[in-house]
Amino acid sequence: MSEVTQFHNLSHIFISLIGALLLLAIYYNIRKRFQQVLEEGNTIKRVDRGLLYFSCGMLVWVVSGTWALLANYYTFEQTLTYQIGVNILSTINNLFWLLALYYVYDAPQFIYRNEKNVKIITITIIAVASITILLSFTIKHKVYYGIKLIGIPDFLLTTFLCYLMGLSFYRTFMHRGLKLVALIAVLAVFLLFISQLSDVFIELNNNFLNQLIRIVTKTSLVAVFLVLATSWVIQLAHTPKPNEMKIKFLDWSLIELTIPSKGIIAEKIDFGSKTTQYKNLLNFGYRRKYFEAAMQCIEVRYGGEIKSQTYVTRIIDNINAILQVSEENKLERKDLITFVGDSKYRLRILPENIIIDNALLEEFKRNNV
């Protein structure tokens, strides 16, 4: 085993292990300190496990680094057994990244909280892994025009996941005002993509350069994950508590909102011509106040009670536009409306803090119940 390869494998293992343990420590600390925010509701609970899956993905890196170290030391790096092990670990890693992105708020809409699409992509990942393993037994290490055929399926899948990760991280950090981190995150994901090229194109198999890129990539991604975890902690700390928020539905299109932590004290908001937004908000409030816990949710998806998540987002955007609050105090959708699973959402405000004018209530019930 060359010293360069030995250094790469050992660095790979310890960087991934330290990063995974740090993320796990942050995750369990968050679960302990912000349990009330993470697990809202009576019978339907949700726990954001994004950081947990990112850390599990890095633990897979630890295993893959150990596997490469053993293969190099016992000289079975060119065997079918080693290749199958690499393919299986790559599949598991891709699955963890996918599950993590499911919880990233700024991930593309077709994957964020979309259980159906996540299941489809999961099945695709497993199918690609099966095809790759099958190719391992049939064509083995066959090269065609400088392209290693066995590596193509996993390379295409990894490219797709790199696209999802790059876009998700960029949106997340830009949304949180961390522009430099957003650019670094995109660069780290791009390097992750570059590091996979040598697995397919044998002419790019420069041992020293490839190993250097992989080390830089993993170090950068660990740093990005830690910044993501830190920004998530800050976000949770600034999330309004359900018992501090109050909302009064005074008349059609008119509400009074109080959220002290956001500097909103008894502010009157007139939705004006935005009647669909107001009606959806009133429906959320009515369900939350008068229905049993399991029935307080509204299904938001095509074919559901609200056809698109865009309609929910517009409620918050309109409130921010009317109140003209500072950038730091702008409301986010999850401040007022929480996801409870299976495309269902409900208002976070406690039922006792929701007041609906009697005449408005009777009119709403006549037209909608």
C-alpha positions in Angstrom: 0.0 0.0 0.0 1.4 3.4 -1.0 1.8 6.1 1.6 -0.6 8.4 -0.4 -3.3 5.7 -0.5 -2.8 4.9 3.2 -3.0 8.6 4.2 -6.2 9.1 2.0 -8.0 6.1 3.5 -7.1 6.9 7.1 -8.0 10.6 6.6 -11.3 9.5 5.0 -12.2 7.4 8.0 -11.4 9.9 10.7 -12.8 13.0 9.0 -16.1 11.1 8.4 -16.2 9.7 11.9 -15.6 13.0 13.6 -18.1 14.7 11.4 -20.7 12.0 12.0 -20.2 12.1 15.8 -20.4 15.9 15.9 -23.7 15.8 14.0 -25.1 13.1 16.2 -24.2 15.1 19.3 -25.9 18.2 17.9 -29.0 16.2 16.9 -29.5 14.7 20.3 -28.9 18.0 22.0 -31.5 19.6 19.7 -34.0 16.8 20.5 -33.4 17.4 24.2 -33.6 21.2 24.2 -36.3 21.8 21.5 -38.5 18.7 22.0 -41.7 20.8 22.4 -41.1 22.6 19.0 -40.2 19.4 17.2 -43.0 17.3 18.6 -46.1 19.5 18.4 -49.6 18.2 18.7 -51.5 15.6 20.7 -51.8 12.5 18.6 -49.8 13.3 15.5 -46.1 14.0 16.1 -43.3 14.7 13.7 -39.5 14.7 14.3 -37.1 16.3 11.8 -34.5 13.6 11.3 -32.5 15.4 8.5 -29.3 15.8 10.6 -29.6 12.2 11.8 -29.6 10.9 8.2 -26.7 13.2 7.2 -24.7 11.7 10.1 -25.6 8.2 9.1 -24.5 9.0 5.6 -21.1 10.0 7.0 -21.0 6.8 9.0 -21.3 4.9 5.7 -18.3 6.9 4.6 -16.4 5.5 7.6 -17.4 2.0 6.6 -16.4 2.5 3.0 -13.1 4.0 4.0 -12.4 1.0 6.2 -13.4 -1.3 3.4 -11.0 0.4 1.0 -8.2 0.3 3.7 -8.7 -3.5 4.1 -8.9 -4.1 0.4 -5.7 -2.2 -0.2 -3.9 -3.9 2.7 -5.0 -7.4 1.7 -4.6 -6.7 -2.0 -8.2 -7.6 -3.1 -8.9 -4.1 -4.5 -9.4 -5.5 -8.1 -11.7 -8.3 -7.1 -15.4 -8.7 -7.7 -16.0 -8.9 -3.9 -14.5 -5.5 -3.4 -16.5 -3.9 -6.2 -19.8 -5.4 -4.9 -19.0 -4.0 -1.5 -18.4 -0.5 -2.9 -21.7 -0.7 -4.8 -23.7 -1.7 -1.8 -22.1 1.0 0.4 -22.7 3.6 -2.3 -26.4 2.6 -2.5 -26.8 2.9 1.3 -25.1 6.3 1.3 -27.4 7.6 -1.5 -30.4 6.4 0.4 -29.4 8.3 3.5 -28.7 11.5 1.5 -32.2 11.2 -0.1 -33.9 10.7 3.3 -32.0 13.7 4.7 -33.1 15.9 1.8 -36.7 14.9 2.5 -36.5 17.0 5.6 -34.7 20.0 4.1 -37.3 22.8 3.9 -35.7 24.4 0.8 -35.2 21.2 -1.2 -37.1 20.9 -4.5 -40.8 20.6 -4.0 -40.9 17.2 -5.7 -38.9 15.7 -2.9 -39.5 17.9 0.2 -42.1 16.1 2.4 -43.3 14.2 -0.7 -43.5 10.7 0.5 -44.7 9.3 -2.9 -41.8 10.7 -4.9 -39.3 9.7 -2.2 -40.5 6.1 -2.4 -40.2 6.2 -6.2 -36.6 7.5 -6.0 -35.8 5.0 -3.3 -37.0 2.2 -5.5 -35.0 3.6 -8.3 -31.8 3.7 -6.2 -32.3 0.1 -5.2 -33.0 -0.9 -8.8 -29.8 0.9 -10.0 -27.8 -0.9 -7.3 -29.2 -4.2 -8.4 -28.3 -3.5 -12.0 -24.8 -2.5 -11.0 -24.3 -5.7 -9.0 -25.7 -7.7 -11.9 -23.2 -6.0 -14.2 -20.5 -6.9 -11.7 -21.1 -10.6 -12.4 -21.6 -10.2 -16.2 -19.2 -7.6 -17.7 -17.0 -7.2 -14.6 -14.3 -4.6 -15.2 -14.9 -4.3 -19.0 -13.8 -0.9 -20.5 -15.4 0.5 -23.6 -13.8 3.5 -25.3 -12.2 4.5 -22.0 -15.5 4.2 -20.1 -15.8 1.7 -17.2 -19.3 0.3 -18.0 -19.9 -1.1 -14.5 -19.7 2.4 -13.0 -22.2 4.2 -15.3 -25.5 3.4 -13.4 -24.2 4.5 -10.0 -22.5 7.6 -11.6 -25.8 8.7 -13.1 -27.6 8.3 -9.8 -24.9 10.1 -7.8 -25.0 13.0 -10.4 -28.8 13.3 -9.8 -28.3 13.3 -6.0 -25.5 15.9 -6.3 -27.9 18.1 -8.2 -30.5 17.8 -5.5 -28.0 18.4 -2.7 -26.4 21.4 -4.5 -29.8 23.1 -5.1 -31.1 22.3 -1.6 -28.0 23.7 0.2 -27.8 26.8 -2.0 -31.5 27.6 -1.4 -31.2 26.9 2.3 -28.2 29.0 3.0 -29.3 31.9 0.7 -32.6 31.9 2.5 -30.8 32.2 5.8 -28.6 35.0 4.6 -25.4 32.9 4.5 -24.3 33.7 0.9 -20.7 32.7 1.3 -21.7 29.3 2.8 -24.1 28.8 0.0 -21.3 29.2 -2.6 -19.0 26.9 -0.6 -21.8 24.3 -0.3 -22.3 24.3 -4.1 -18.5 24.1 -4.7 -18.3 21.1 -2.2 -21.1 19.3 -4.0 -19.5 20.0 -7.4 -16.2 18.5 -6.1 -18.2 15.5 -5.0 -19.4 15.1 -8.5 -15.9 15.6 -9.9 -14.6 12.9 -7.6 -16.9 10.3 -9.1 -15.6 10.9 -12.7 -12.6 8.7 -12.2 -14.9 5.7 -11.4 -16.2 5.8 -14.9 -13.6 7.5 -17.1 -10.3 5.6 -16.6 -8.2 8.3 -18.3 -9.0 10.6 -15.3 -7.7 8.0 -12.8 -4.9 10.2 -11.4 -4.4 8.6 -8.0 -3.0 11.6 -6.1 -5.3 14.2 -7.6 -8.4 12.1 -7.1 -7.6 11.3 -3.5 -6.8 15.0 -2.8 -10.2 16.0 -4.3 -12.0 13.4 -2.2 -10.4 14.5 1.0 -11.2 18.2 0.3 -14.8 17.2 -0.7 -15.4 15.3 2.5 -13.8 17.9 4.7 -15.9 20.6 3.0 -19.2 18.7 3.3 -18.6 18.0 7.0 -18.1 21.7 7.5 -21.3 22.5 5.5 -23.3 19.9 7.5 -22.1 21.5 10.8 -23.1 25.0 9.6 -26.4 23.6 8.5 -26.9 22.1 12.0 -25.9 25.4 13.6 -28.3 27.5 11.5 -31.1 25.0 12.3 -30.5 25.5 16.0 -30.7 29.3 15.6 -33.9 28.9 13.5 -35.5 26.7 16.2 -34.5 29.1 18.9 -36.3 31.9 17.0 -39.4 29.8 16.2 -42.4 31.3 18.0 -43.9 29.2 20.7 -47.5 28.1 20.1 -48.7 29.5 23.4 -47.4 33.0 22.7 -49.3 33.4 19.4 -52.8 34.7 19.1 -55.1 35.3 16.1 -58.5 36.9 15.9 -60.7 36.6 12.8 -62.6 39.9 13.0 -64.4 40.0 9.7 -64.1 38.8 6.1 -60.5 39.5 5.0 -59.5 41.0 8.4 -57.5 39.4 11.2 -55.6 40.6 14.3 -52.3 38.8 14.9 -50.0 38.7 17.9 -46.6 37.1 17.9 -44.3 38.9 20.5 -41.1 37.1 19.5 -41.5 38.5 16.0 -42.4 42.0 17.2 -46.0 41.7 16.1 -48.4 42.9 18.8 -52.2 43.1 18.0 -51.5 44.0 14.4 -54.5 44.2 12.1 -54.1 42.6 8.7 -56.5 43.2 5.9 -56.2 40.6 3.1 -58.3 42.7 0.8 -58.9 41.0 -2.5 -56.9 37.9 -1.4 -60.0 36.1 -0.4 -58.6 32.6 -1.2 -55.7 33.1 1.2 -58.0 34.4 3.9 -60.5 31.6 3.5 -57.7 29.0 3.7 -56.3 30.7 6.9 -59.8 30.8 8.4 -60.3 27.1 7.5 -57.0 26.3 9.3 -58.2 28.3 12.4 -61.6 26.7 12.4 -60.2 23.2 12.2 -57.7 23.9 14.9 -60.2 25.4 17.3 -63.2 23.2 17.0 -62.1 19.8 15.8 -60.5 16.9 17.6 -56.7 16.6 17.4 -56.6 14.0 14.6 -59.1 16.1 12.5 -57.3 19.5 12.8 -55.2 19.0 9.7 -55.9 20.0 6.1 -54.5 17.9 3.2 -52.4 20.0 0.9 -51.7 18.4 -2.4 -53.3 17.7 -5.8 -56.6 16.1 -5.0 -56.5 17.4 -1.4 -58.6 20.1 0.2 -56.0 22.7 -0.8 -54.6 21.9 -4.2 -51.0 23.2 -3.8 -48.6 24.2 -1.2 -48.2 27.5 -3.0 -51.6 28.6 -1.6 -50.3 28.0 1.9 -47.1 29.9 1.3 -48.9 32.8 -0.1 -50.8 33.3 3.2 -47.5 34.0 5.0 -46.0 36.0 2.1 -49.1 38.3 2.1 -48.9 38.8 5.9 -45.2 39.8 5.6 -46.0 42.2 2.8 -48.8 43.9 4.7 -46.9 44.2 8.0 -43.7 45.2 6.3 -41.6 43.7 9.1 -37.8 43.7 9.2 -35.9 40.9 7.5 -35.1 39.3 10.9 -38.7 39.3 12.0 -40.2 38.0 8.8 -42.6 35.1 9.3 -41.9 31.7 7.7 -44.5 29.3 6.8 -43.5 26.8 9.5 -43.9 29.6 12.2 -47.7 29.5 11.7 -48.4 26.2 9.9 -46.8 22.9 10.8 -46.4 19.7 8.8 -47.8 16.6 10.5 -47.2 14.0 7.9 -48.8 12.5 4.8 -49.2 15.9 3.1 -51.2 17.2 6.0 -50.7 20.6 7.8 -52.3 22.4 10.7 -52.2 25.8 12.4 -49.6 26.0 15.2 -51.5 28.5 17.3 -53.2 26.9 20.4 -57.0 26.5 20.1 -57.6 28.7 23.1 -55.7 31.5 21.4 -57.9 31.4 18.3 -60.9 33.7 18.3 -63.5 33.8 15.5 -66.2 36.5 15.4 -69.6 34.8 16.0 -71.3 36.3 12.9 -68.2 35.4 10.7 -68.2 31.9 12.2 -71.9 31.3 11.4 -71.5 32.5 7.9 -68.4 30.4 7.4 -70.2 27.3 8.7 -73.2 27.9 6.4 -71.0 28.1 3.3 -68.4 25.5 4.1 -69.7 22.9 6.5 
